[in-house]
Amino acid sequence: HFSAEIAALPPKEPKKKQSKAKEGAPQPGAAAVVKTPAVPQDQATNANPKSELARFLQRYIGRTLTKEDVVYTTTQSGEFFQSTVRLACNHGEEFAGDLCATDKEAMQAAAAQAIGHFSAEIAALPPKEPKKKQSKAKEGAPQPGAAAVVKTPAVPQDQATNANPKSELARFLQRYIGRTLTKEDVVYTTTQSGEFFQSTVRLACNHGEEFAGDLCATDKEAMQAAAAQAIGHFSAEIA
């Protein structure tokens, strides 16, 4: 009977509810939840906003993130979930995402809100520049601060012809030093920060140089990322 009136009704707009992430007992006057417009489609090129946000923050604050730096708090409202991300590493700012069908989608939505808020800062970040620091190789027991971590830009797509940077690095080093590698020559060390992994590769066979990769979803990807950084550093020698 009301079919014509139902068809004429405008579509309902989603109600955006904000929730504040709290650590420990609630503190009055804590950081306010910042609601920013949804991320435009042309900015949402990364299918994983959580990873994209972590990479941005790491460059923005100039250090590796810890699990306390970025905290997601998810609440359920009926059949839907809403998540808030708190950036303790950036003045405790909080961003609440839209209601989603799953808790994982809710966390991604909160991260997308944060990315939208920092869109100007993301666009203003300069491209990664190589920081080349060499340290002398140490014999015997490892000494604290012996080798400096070298961060080099990501390997360009046209150079990343090999899908396995670890294997490519091993082949290059074997030719470069003129002998078969031992397990002590190339050592990968992987650490976990929250849901992400970061690996550093130490080239004991080449003055103990170290190269740290970007944050990755798995430890295997993290090791490949570290190897890719080393390959980028040696791109001139490889060519």
ChimeraX attribute file (.defattr): number of C-alpha atoms within 10 A of each C-alpha:
attribute: neighborCount
match mode: 1-to-1
recipient: residues
	/A:1	5
	/A:2	7
	/A:3	7
	/A:4	8
	/A:5	8
	/A:6	9
	/A:7	9
	/A:8	9
	/A:9	8
	/A:10	7
	/A:11	7
	/A:12	6
	/A:13	6
	/A:14	8
	/A:15	8
	/A:16	12
	/A:17	13
	/A:18	19
	/A:19	19
	/A:20	20
	/A:21	26
	/A:22	15
	/A:23	11
	/A:24	6
	/A:25	6
	/A:26	10
	/A:27	9
	/A:28	6
	/A:29	6
	/A:30	13
	/A:31	17
	/A:32	15
	/A:33	18
	/A:34	18
	/A:35	19
	/A:36	16
	/A:37	11
	/A:38	17
	/A:39	17
	/A:40	10
	/A:41	7
	/A:42	7
	/A:43	11
	/A:44	15
	/A:45	10
	/A:46	12
	/A:47	9
	/A:48	14
	/A:49	20
	/A:50	22
	/A:51	18
	/A:52	17
	/A:53	21
	/A:54	21
	/A:55	16
	/A:56	17
	/A:57	22
	/A:58	16
	/A:59	15
	/A:60	14
	/A:61	11
	/A:62	9
	/A:63	9
	/A:64	15
	/A:65	20
	/A:66	16
	/A:67	12
	/A:68	14
	/A:69	17
	/A:70	23
	/A:71	20
	/A:72	20
	/A:73	19
	/A:74	21
	/A:75	15
	/A:76	15
	/A:77	11
	/A:78	6
	/A:79	9
	/A:80	14
	/A:81	20
	/A:82	27
	/A:83	30
	/A:84	30
	/A:85	30
	/A:86	30
	/A:87	20
	/A:88	16
	/A:89	17
	/A:90	13
	/A:91	9
	/A:92	17
	/A:93	18
	/A:94	28
	/A:95	27
	/A:96	31
	/A:97	30
	/A:98	24
	/A:99	24
	/A:100	19
	/A:101	12
	/A:102	14
	/A:103	18
	/A:104	13
	/A:105	18
	/A:106	26
	/A:107	26
	/A:108	24
	/A:109	27
	/A:110	29
	/A:111	30
	/A:112	30
	/A:113	27
	/A:114	29
	/A:115	26
	/A:116	21
	/A:117	18
	/A:118	16
	/A:119	13
	/A:120	10
	/A:121	13
	/A:122	16
	/A:123	9
	/A:124	9
	/A:125	11
	/A:126	9
	/A:127	9
	/A:128	11
	/A:129	10
	/A:130	14
	/A:131	12
	/A:132	14
	/A:133	13
	/A:134	16
	/A:135	15
	/A:136	13
	/A:137	17
	/A:138	13
	/A:139	9
	/A:140	6
	/A:141	6
	/A:142	10
	/A:143	10
	/A:144	6
	/A:145	8
	/A:146	14
	/A:147	22
	/A:148	17
	/A:149	21
	/A:150	21
	/A:151	23
	/A:152	22
	/A:153	16
	/A:154	21
	/A:155	17
	/A:156	10
	/A:157	7
	/A:158	7
	/A:159	13
	/A:160	15
	/A:161	10
	/A:162	12
	/A:163	9
	/A:164	14
	/A:165	21
	/A:166	21
	/A:167	13
	/A:168	16
	/A:169	21
	/A:170	17
	/A:171	13
	/A:172	16
	/A:173	22
	/A:174	15
	/A:175	12
	/A:176	13
	/A:177	11
	/A:178	9
	/A:179	9
	/A:180	11
	/A:181	15
	/A:182	11
	/A:183	7
	/A:184	11
	/A:185	16
	/A:186	21
	/A:187	15
	/A:188	19
	/A:189	14
	/A:190	17
	/A:191	13
	/A:192	18
	/A:193	17
	/A:194	13
	/A:195	13
	/A:196	20
	/A:197	20
	/A:198	24
	/A:199	25
	/A:200	26
	/A:201	27
	/A:202	26
	/A:203	20
	/A:204	20
	/A:205	18
	/A:206	17
	/A:207	14
	/A:208	22
	/A:209	23
	/A:210	26
	/A:211	27
	/A:212	26
	/A:213	27
	/A:214	23
	/A:215	26
	/A:216	22
	/A:217	13
	/A:218	13
	/A:219	18
	/A:220	13
	/A:221	18
	/A:222	26
	/A:223	25
	/A:224	24
	/A:225	27
	/A:226	30
	/A:227	28
	/A:228	30
	/A:229	28
	/A:230	29
	/A:231	26
	/A:232	23
	/A:233	21
	/A:234	15
	/A:235	12
	/A:236	8
	/A:237	10
	/A:238	14
	/A:239	6
